[in-house]
Amino acid sequence: MNSDTSALGTNLQNELTRQLRLDKDKKHRSFAWKLLRTVKEVYQATKYQGKTALTVPPFFKNVGRGNERIWGEEMSTPQPTVINWSGLDDKEKLDLIPTLAATDNWILPTQPIGASNKTQPPFREAQLVAKADGKCSRHKGWWREGKDELATHSMTTEVWISTRGKIPETTRTAIQEALEADNTKETPSFDSENLEDIHRAGVTRHCMRGGWYDSQGLVTMGFLEENPF
């Protein structure tokens, strides 16, 4: 809503507009960080695909949507990746599928895809490894209001990997348990890089004329400076 035409101001506005649109999508899910940490560890993922810079967890070094880079370094080889399928539009999914079809170091949480929410692969080279109805999604608009409550949203969550990928049974069990979790609130864990502290301090942000403010009315730009998009 700001008239700022700088690169940062424009990017912030674009990310805000997209996030508000995602929040209106009944099929979109903002997954709990506990679940994302669990699937991240399967392939030691360094990249996250989907969603916006306002809601992506800060524990991924690189973030993108399809062929678009939000933050992080350009890499010549595909990185191990966590994919929020509902956080991508149709073109971004099409851009991403060739890379996913040719690699086996990605993992994809999503709601059931198909008619009447019946399980079917998001694309041919994907295999289902776990599904459950636990509280592993955040409420709509949590990034604006600082909400940490979790919910099922009356929808199953599935996790897919490459048809060429293999994971130990203990890993599959850990994913299943994360999906079945009944925690009522998010449980963030802060790393040594302090990015999550910065992110948590400014998680309740309000778009106000002339700045981007946290819940205490202070400009919160440290996280964006560390992770420009």
HUZICOR-V778427 format. One record per residue. RES is the residue in three letters. SS is DSSP state (@ for helix, = for strand, . for the rest). NEAR is the number of other ideal C-beta (glycine too) atoms within 10 Angstrom. Layout:
res=RES ss=SS near=NEAR
res=RES ss=SS near=NEAR
//
This chain:
res=MET ss=. near=8
res=ASN ss=. near=16
res=SER ss=. near=8
res=ASP ss=. near=13
res=THR ss=. near=8
res=SER ss=. near=9
res=ALA ss=@ near=10
res=LEU ss=@ near=14
res=GLY ss=@ near=13
res=THR ss=@ near=12
res=ASN ss=@ near=15
res=LEU ss=@ near=20
res=GLN ss=@ near=16
res=ASN ss=@ near=13
res=GLU ss=@ near=18
res=LEU ss=@ near=20
res=THR ss=@ near=12
res=ARG ss=@ near=17
res=GLN ss=@ near=20
res=LEU ss=@ near=14
res=ARG ss=@ near=12
res=LEU ss=@ near=22
res=ASP ss=@ near=16
res=LYS ss=. near=8
res=ASP ss=. near=11
res=LYS ss=. near=9
res=LYS ss=. near=14
res=HIS ss=. near=20
res=ARG ss=. near=24
res=SER ss=. near=24
res=PHE ss== near=24
res=ALA ss=. near=27
res=TRP ss=@ near=21
res=LYS ss=@ near=17
res=LEU ss=@ near=23
res=LEU ss=@ near=23
res=ARG ss=@ near=16
res=THR ss=@ near=24
res=VAL ss=@ near=25
res=LYS ss=@ near=21
res=GLU ss=@ near=14
res=VAL ss=@ near=22
res=TYR ss=. near=21
res=GLN ss=. near=9
res=ALA ss=. near=23
res=THR ss=. near=17
res=LYS ss== near=21
res=TYR ss== near=26
res=GLN ss== near=29
res=GLY ss=. near=30
res=LYS ss=. near=25
res=THR ss=. near=22
res=ALA ss=. near=21
res=LEU ss=. near=18
res=THR ss=. near=19
res=VAL ss=. near=26
res=PRO ss=. near=19
res=PRO ss=. near=22
res=PHE ss=. near=20
res=PHE ss=. near=22
res=LYS ss=. near=17
res=ASN ss== near=19
res=VAL ss== near=23
res=GLY ss== near=23
res=ARG ss== near=24
res=GLY ss=. near=18
res=ASN ss=. near=10
res=GLU ss== near=11
res=ARG ss== near=15
res=ILE ss== near=21
res=TRP ss== near=19
res=GLY ss=. near=18
res=GLU ss=. near=9
res=GLU ss=. near=6
res=MET ss=. near=12
res=SER ss=. near=4
res=THR ss=. near=5
res=PRO ss=. near=14
res=GLN ss=. near=21
res=PRO ss=. near=16
res=THR ss== near=25
res=VAL ss== near=28
res=ILE ss== near=24
res=ASN ss== near=22
res=TRP ss=@ near=23
res=SER ss=@ near=22
res=GLY ss=@ near=24
res=LEU ss=. near=20
res=ASP ss=. near=15
res=ASP ss=@ near=8
res=LYS ss=@ near=11
res=GLU ss=@ near=18
res=LYS ss=@ near=19
res=LEU ss=@ near=12
res=ASP ss=@ near=16
res=LEU ss=@ near=22
res=ILE ss=@ near=16
res=PRO ss=@ near=10
res=THR ss=@ near=14
res=LEU ss=@ near=22
res=ALA ss=@ near=15
res=ALA ss=@ near=11
res=THR ss=. near=18
res=ASP ss=. near=16
res=ASN ss=. near=18
res=TRP ss== near=25
res=ILE ss== near=24
res=LEU ss== near=24
res=PRO ss== near=27
res=THR ss== near=22
res=GLN ss== near=18
res=PRO ss=. near=17
res=ILE ss=. near=18
res=GLY ss=. near=10
res=ALA ss=@ near=7
res=SER ss=@ near=5
res=ASN ss=@ near=12
res=LYS ss=. near=8
res=THR ss=. near=12
res=GLN ss=. near=12
res=PRO ss=. near=15
res=PRO ss=. near=19
res=PHE ss=. near=17
res=ARG ss=. near=8
res=GLU ss=. near=18
res=ALA ss== near=24
res=GLN ss== near=12
res=LEU ss== near=14
res=VAL ss== near=19
res=ALA ss== near=23
res=LYS ss== near=18
res=ALA ss== near=17
res=ASP ss=. near=14
res=GLY ss=. near=19
res=LYS ss=. near=22
res=CYS ss=. near=26
res=SER ss== near=21
res=ARG ss== near=22
res=HIS ss=. near=14
res=LYS ss=. near=19
res=GLY ss=. near=13
res=TRP ss=@ near=19
res=TRP ss=@ near=19
res=ARG ss=@ near=17
res=GLU ss=@ near=13
res=GLY ss=. near=14
res=LYS ss=. near=17
res=ASP ss=. near=17
res=GLU ss== near=12
res=LEU ss== near=25
res=ALA ss== near=15
res=THR ss=. near=14
res=HIS ss=. near=20
res=SER ss=. near=6
res=MET ss=. near=15
res=THR ss=. near=16
res=THR ss== near=25
res=GLU ss== near=22
res=VAL ss== near=23
res=TRP ss== near=26
res=ILE ss== near=25
res=SER ss== near=19
res=THR ss=. near=12
res=ARG ss=. near=12
res=GLY ss=. near=18
res=LYS ss=. near=9
res=ILE ss=. near=15
res=PRO ss=. near=9
res=GLU ss=@ near=7
res=THR ss=@ near=7
res=THR ss=@ near=18
res=ARG ss=@ near=15
res=THR ss=@ near=11
res=ALA ss=@ near=17
res=ILE ss=@ near=23
res=GLN ss=@ near=16
res=GLU ss=@ near=13
res=ALA ss=@ near=24
res=LEU ss=@ near=22
res=GLU ss=@ near=15
res=ALA ss=. near=16
res=ASP ss=. near=10
res=ASN ss=. near=14
res=THR ss=. near=9
res=LYS ss== near=12
res=GLU ss=. near=15
res=THR ss=. near=12
res=PRO ss=. near=19
res=SER ss=. near=9
res=PHE ss=. near=14
res=ASP ss=. near=11
res=SER ss=. near=6
res=GLU ss=. near=12
res=ASN ss=. near=13
res=LEU ss=@ near=18
res=GLU ss=@ near=19
res=ASP ss=@ near=15
res=ILE ss=@ near=20
res=HIS ss=@ near=20
res=ARG ss=@ near=16
res=ALA ss=@ near=15
res=GLY ss=. near=21
res=VAL ss=. near=22
res=THR ss=. near=17
res=ARG ss=. near=19
res=HIS ss== near=12
res=CYS ss== near=14
res=MET ss== near=12
res=ARG ss=. near=8
res=GLY ss=. near=9
res=GLY ss== near=15
res=TRP ss== near=19
res=TYR ss== near=16
res=ASP ss=. near=17
res=SER ss=. near=14
res=GLN ss=. near=9
res=GLY ss=. near=9
res=LEU ss=. near=11
res=VAL ss== near=13
res=THR ss=. near=19
res=MET ss=. near=14
res=GLY ss=@ near=15
res=PHE ss=@ near=20
res=LEU ss=@ near=17
res=GLU ss=@ near=9
res=GLU ss=@ near=14
res=ASN ss=. near=20
res=PRO ss=. near=12
res=PHE ss=. near=20
//
